[in-house]
């Protein structure tokens, strides 16, 4: 599978969006992902609903909106995958068309979901994203990880293996320390098992709690 880094002319969010739109149709609608039992098409529908049907996406937090969510999902799912991928590529009708908002809200989301497609397939290899992209993921890692690790029940510290810089994700004595490239740390701390070159150290209890925790938004 391709291992090239994003073009420097585009933000990482835009590069990952284009990569998902390119890759999804080549994998096929029913191909697996790392998102539980979601297929490739399910994942693309999720991304489109998130951007273009935000009230439907809020149904997970506001149960009365569940009917709206089901209707929106059925509406998107009626289209074939190439059309859905093309819609995802061009977020012209949503807040994601605004580059600063796209970068802030979508960089980690789109990177992780691109890897959900790639790493669910046989023979995947890690990509060389380059330092600029890794730095962007590092800047966005801590606030997201503070949410995804809320059920860990132990302190957590992230360490960028390239530079040694540290980010305290959850405070406390005796933390579980996760060390790796920011891209791989993002995947681990958002609950993905298919990671490359990440080391988890620290007291046994903290490490066990991190490994068994439900990490997710």
C-alpha positions, 0 to 999 in steps of 0.5 A: 500500500502507498507509504508516501507522505502528504504534499506540503502544499496541502494541510494534513487534513486535506491530504488525508481527506483526499487519500480516503476518497482515493482509497475507499473505492479501490478497497470496495464498499464491503471491505473491513476497517479497524472500526469494529464491524464497520465496512469501508462504506460505513466509515465514509458515511460516518464522515459525511454525516459528521460534516453534513448532518451534525444534528444526526451525529449528536444523536449519540449524546442526545437520544431524542435525535436518534430517529434523525440519525437513522434517517440521515444514515439511510439517506447517505447509504443509498448512494454508491461508494464512488459518489460518497467518496467524491462528496467527501473529497469536496466539503463545499457544503459544510463547515469543513470547507473552511480550512482553519476549522477543517484543520482543527476539527478534522486533522486527527479524525481523518488521519486515524480513519485513513489508517483504519482503512489501510491497516485493516488490509493485509500487508499494510506498512506504516507511512513516513509522514514527514516531520511537519505532519508529525508535528501537527499531530503532536500539537493536537494529540493532548486535548484529544487524548485527554478525552479518549483516556478518561476511563483509564483510571491511571496517569498517562504521559505521551512522549514523542520518540523523535525529540523526547518532548513529553505531554501529560495526558492524565496527571498523577504519580506513576504514569503509564508512559507511551513513547512513539511517533505522534502519528502512532501515539494518536492511533494508540490513544484513540483505541487502535491496536495496529500500531508500529513502534510504540512502547508502553512503560511504567508501573504494571497497574498503570500499564494494564489499566491503559491497555484494557481501557475503552479508548474512544471519543 
